[in-house]
């Protein structure tokens, strides 16, 4: 004989599992420490300064 299943409970469990999986993906993508964010921002600024310093200005005749 088949097991009786409460569909509402199954739907809630499935939704909770999906939310947990999405939360894990977001933690991987966005879960950086303040130091890591600061380091990345400083590296981007340093790269921008280096590019600005190497830019050639058009010759004015």
Phi, psi and omega per residue, in radians:
X1 nan 2.577 -3.072
X2 -1.354 2.668 3.117
X3 -1.419 2.396 3.131
X4 -1.398 2.287 -3.057
X5 -2.165 2.319 3.061
X6 -1.477 1.918 -3.050
X7 -1.108 -0.623 3.132
X8 -1.092 -0.746 3.130
X9 -1.145 -0.708 3.129
X10 -1.109 -0.751 3.122
X11 -1.089 -0.728 3.129
X12 -1.147 -0.705 3.119
X13 -1.151 -0.707 3.114
X14 -1.123 -0.752 3.129
X15 -1.117 -0.718 3.124
X16 -1.115 -0.683 3.123
X17 -1.155 -0.702 3.113
X18 -1.148 -0.718 3.111
X19 -1.127 -0.678 3.120
X20 -1.144 -0.692 3.123
X21 -1.167 -0.722 3.116
X22 -1.155 -0.686 3.108
X23 -1.087 -0.685 3.117
X24 -1.133 -0.743 3.101
X25 -1.086 -0.714 3.138
X26 -1.175 -0.629 3.108
X27 -1.105 -0.661 3.127
X28 -1.192 -0.758 -3.077
X29 -1.295 -0.757 -2.966
X30 -1.970 -0.068 -3.033
X31 -1.494 1.185 3.126
X32 -1.904 2.623 3.127
X33 -1.319 2.886 3.131
X34 -1.071 -0.666 3.111
X35 -1.112 -0.701 3.120
X36 -1.149 -0.719 3.113
X37 -1.121 -0.737 3.130
X38 -1.111 -0.762 3.128
X39 -1.046 -0.795 -3.139
X40 -1.113 -0.700 3.136
X41 -1.149 -0.731 3.132
X42 -1.153 -0.689 3.100
X43 -1.109 -0.694 3.127
X44 -1.157 -0.706 3.110
X45 -1.141 -0.705 3.136
X46 -1.120 -0.724 3.117
X47 -1.141 -0.682 3.129
X48 -1.156 -0.721 3.109
X49 -1.111 -0.712 3.121
X50 -1.118 -0.681 3.124
X51 -1.219 -0.672 3.116
X52 -1.161 -0.647 -3.132
X53 -1.229 -0.438 -3.104
X54 -1.666 -0.032 -3.116
X55 -1.234 2.374 3.122
X56 -1.644 2.354 3.100
X57 -1.551 2.520 3.104
X58 -1.145 2.492 -3.117
X59 -1.231 2.337 3.110
X60 -1.778 2.094 -3.117
X61 -1.648 nan nan
